[in-house]
């Protein structure tokens, strides 16, 4: 079985900002899951255009939004990460926490770029994870994009102040493939 991808706000917004969200459904058909707290983070007047595109993805079956229901294991972990972490751990944002909680309980993959906040939890719970940059590498390896397209997408993301870990897709590819 192929694992679901539990995507957080920063990761999906990187693709939305540059109009390349279709890469997600091409790479991971039926497997891109958005926790409801992530959807709620995007549901703001200043991001109405982004919410419209997400709603379109949902309507087309390319993205699923999942609630965290009170009394479930994933909700309890989400609450712990956002309100009452273990000693020595910091509180993290709703989007990251919900992605981690769902990935842990459902044996999925966390899609996030915010490793300053989540790396401790990724390691502690032995979670698989991916980043925007890794997703672009996957698209390249599967022939969905070529290196030039990857560089264009990368440059567009950098212009939108997305942090990707290298100056270009080619630079990232040379050290991460």
Long-range contacts (C-beta under 8 A, 24 or more apart in sequence): 2-28, 2-31, 3-31, 3-107, 3-108, 3-109, 3-128, 4-31, 4-32, 4-33, 4-103, 4-106, 4-108, 4-109, 5-31, 5-32, 5-33, 5-108, 5-109, 5-111, 5-130, 6-33, 6-34, 6-35, 6-98, 6-99, 6-100, 6-102, 6-103, 6-106, 6-108, 6-109, 6-110, 6-111, 7-32, 7-33, 7-34, 7-38, 7-99, 7-111, 7-112, 8-35, 8-38, 8-95, 8-96, 8-98, 8-99, 8-110, 8-111, 8-112, 8-114, 9-38, 9-41, 9-42, 9-93, 9-95, 10-95, 10-112, 10-113, 10-114, 10-132, 10-162, 11-111, 11-112, 11-113, 11-131, 11-132, 11-135, 12-38, 12-42, 12-54, 12-111, 13-42, 13-50, 14-113, 14-132, 14-157, 14-160, 14-162, 14-164, 15-132, 15-135, 16-50, 16-53, 16-54, 17-156, 17-157, 17-160, 17-162, 18-153, 18-156, 18-157, 18-160, 20-153, 21-53, 21-57, 22-62, 23-135, 23-136, 23-139, 23-144, 23-145, 24-62, 24-63, 24-135, 25-57, 25-60, 25-62, 25-63, 26-139, 26-144, 27-135, 27-138, 27-139, 27-142, 27-144, 29-62, 30-61, 32-62, 32-63, 32-64, 33-63, 33-64, 33-65, 33-66, 33-102, 33-108, 34-63, 34-64, 34-65, 34-66, 35-65, 35-66, 35-68, 35-95, 35-98, 35-99, 35-101, 35-102, 36-65, 36-66, 36-67, 36-68, 36-98, 37-68, 37-78, 37-94, 37-95, 37-97, 37-98, 38-94, 38-95, 38-98, 38-99, 39-65, 40-94, 41-93, 41-94, 41-95, 66-102, 68-98, 68-101, 68-102, 72-105, 73-105, 74-98, 74-101, 74-102, 74-104, 74-105, 74-106, 75-101, 77-101, 77-104, 77-105, 81-121, 89-120, 89-121, 90-117, 90-120, 92-117, 92-118, 92-121, 93-117, 100-125, 100-127, 103-127, 103-128, 111-135, 113-162, 113-163, 113-164, 131-164, 131-165, 132-157, 132-162, 132-164, 133-164, 133-165, 133-166, 133-172, 133-176, 134-176, 136-169, 136-172, 137-172, 137-173, 137-176, 137-177, 140-169, 140-173, 140-177, 141-177, 147-173
